[in-house]
Amino acid sequence: MLILSRKIDEKIKIGNDITITLIDVHGDQVKIGVEAPKDVKVFRQEVFDAIQNENKAAVVAEADGNEKAISAVSALSKLLKK
């Protein structure tokens, strides 16, 4: 991890397209500004984690739904063979 010290209004560049600016410091709270292309998604960590958890839950639910659908098709297929 790279650790940098910055004063208010000083910037950090990430690659050619991303700029982070220190906006304000009040006690233990720091405000930063992030300039990035629209195709670069920028999230707070807790929001990113929540999105990841929702995506994982959706995959599990879809797999469960697929298993139920396969079981239903299998049961129907057996009934049609009789």
Buried (B, 14 or more C-beta within 10 A) or exposed (E): EEEEEBEEEEEBEEEEEBBBBBEEEEEEEEEEEEEBEEEEEEEEEEEEEEEEEEEEEEEEEEEEEEEEEEEEEEEEEEEEEE
